[in-house]
C-alpha cells in the first residue's frame, strides 16, 4: 500500500504543479515577483524534479498487469523513438506561430510550413508518441496511468492551444494555418534538412545509452 500511496502523492503533486501555475493570475503574480527568467528557471527545475519523482514512484508501485509483457511490444519504443527525436528537434528549430518552438531563424511561410504540415505541435506530438510507445512496453497499472496521463495531456494540450491561438489570431489563424494540421500523417513540406536528421539520430543514440544508468532498464529487446 505504501508504494501506491507514494505513487498517488507524486501523481497529485505533478498535476498540481502544472495546473496551478497555468492559471493566468498565479502565473502573472509569480513572474512579477521572480521575473520572467527566474520564473521559467524555477518552474522548469520543479517540473523536472516532480517528473523524476513520478517516474520512480511508478516503478516502485506494486505490479498489476494490464497489458501482457509480450516480447514484440519491447520493439515499439525502439522503433518509435527515432521519430520522436526527429519531431522534437524539428519542432525546436523552427519559428512556430501556433505552438512551442521558435529557435529557428527562417520565418514561417504558410505556403511551405515544413514540419507544421504534419503537426502544428511537434513537441506535444513527440510527447504523445513517446508516451503511447512506452505504455505498450510497460503494461503495469502504474505505468499505464503514468504514460496514459502524458499521452492525454499532450493530446489535450494540442486542442487547447489550437483553440486559444484561433481566438487570439482571429482571421489570421485561417490564413496562416490552412496548410497545417493538428496531427496528421502528411509529409512535411519542405522536409527538414540533413542537419535535423543527424541531430535527431545523435539524440536517439544518447537516449539509448543513458536509458540503463538513468532508468535502470535496457531499452533493447
Secondary structure, DSSP 8 states (H G I E B T S, - for coil): -HHHHHHHHHHHHHHHHHHTTTSHHHHHHHHHHH-HHHHHHHHHHHHHHHHHHHHHHHHHS---BSS---GGGHHHHHHHHHHHHHHHHHHHTS--SSSS----SS---TTS-BGGGT-S-HHHHHHHHHHHHHHHH--BHHHHHHHHHHHHHHHHHHHHHHHHHHHHHTHHHHHHHTT--SS-S---BS---HHHHHHHHHHHHHHHHHHHHHHSS----
